[in-house]
Amino acid sequence: MKKIFDILFPLIVAILLLRFWQWRVRHDAIPVYVLPAPSDIAGAFVDNFSSLMGSLLATLRGDGGGLHRRADCRRRGGDPVQPEPVVDARAVSLCGDFAGDAGGAIAPLILIWVGFERVNTALVLIAALVAFFPILSNTTLGLKSADFNLIDLARLYNASRWQILRRVQLPSALPYLLTGMKIAGGLALIGAVVASSWQAAVAPRDWRGASSKPANRLQIATMFAALALLAALGVAIFAALSGLEYFLLRRWHESALKHQS
């Protein structure tokens, strides 16, 4: 019963909010270019379905490619030797600053370096840079959180550095890595959207063309439809990564095991 309530309650709240939104817009006769009603947004979504889905796929390619490259790079680059705290803190801070700038200041440079004829490659690189910091930070914390007693036991049995990494440190860091990926999924999506604004003139099938251009033409309903689709994509990415987290941790990690009272 509680599970049914947990599912139905947010749906009921969302329906009530949408109905209130629809009523308020119609009652106050708010112009559609100021605030469209949900019915107007749904109509714009249907009318512009093909262009919105093309924009969705273009953004998804950049987001997914960037997230995959950064996660794979960090997974392959793990090192069982703990770095010096000062050096580690400075490196993480520098990577955070660099990743934070990737979606804005660095995006046009990457587009110029890669070339406007390879826009999708540039989007993947920008999304990867934006997604890098949370994966780096969380994975580093996970590698440091490995049980030192288990590491000493492995060394006692003459385990190699690679064996310690694979058998002890990576399982310890896996929950942290997955949490970082959930955070990075949304950030990579934001990075892809922000970066697409720099190359709208040469690549019309992106979220700049799907949301900003209708805004410039006062097609606010179409813009809301694009934003709703983008929000749904963000929720889908988070849900997929949460499912992956549960699948990998469900049998052994405390966060996924049900507490027996």
Buried (B, 14 or more C-beta within 10 A) or exposed (E): EEEEEEEEEEEEEEEEEBEEBBEEBEEEEEEBEEBBBBBBBBBBBEEBEEBBEBBBEBBBBBBBBBBBBBBEEBBEEBEBEEBEEEEEEEBBEEBBEBBBBBBBEBBBBBBEEBEEEEBBBBBBBBBBBBBBBBBBBBBBBBBBEBEEEBBEEBBEEEBEEEBBBBEBBBBBBBBBBBBBBBBBBBBBBBBBBBBBBBBBEEBBBBBBBBBBBBBEEEBBBBBBBBBBBBEEBBEEBBEEBBEEBEEBBEEEBEEBEEEEE
